[in-house]
Amino acid sequence: MSLTLPPSLLIQTWIDIATVTQYPEAQEIARKRLHMFFDDVNQAILYLEMEKTNLTSKSVINNVNQLAN
């Protein structure tokens, strides 16, 4: 069974909560949620950066294809 990643916005929300020390209980829950899908917070951050790059790349390719037509 393959694990489907949650939406990027939810991952970003967990990262934001996990890195704020004001609410330790929420921080722990967010870290546990991230750990369900990633080894650590930094890996989740890297995933989001790669997603942004991938989306940007697709957008550029689509624009080039539209110009070619």
Summary of the structure (lengths in Angstrom):
residues: 69
radius of gyration: 15.9
end to end distance: 40.8
largest distance: 54.2
contacts: 155
relative contact order: 0.12
helix: 77%
strand: 0%
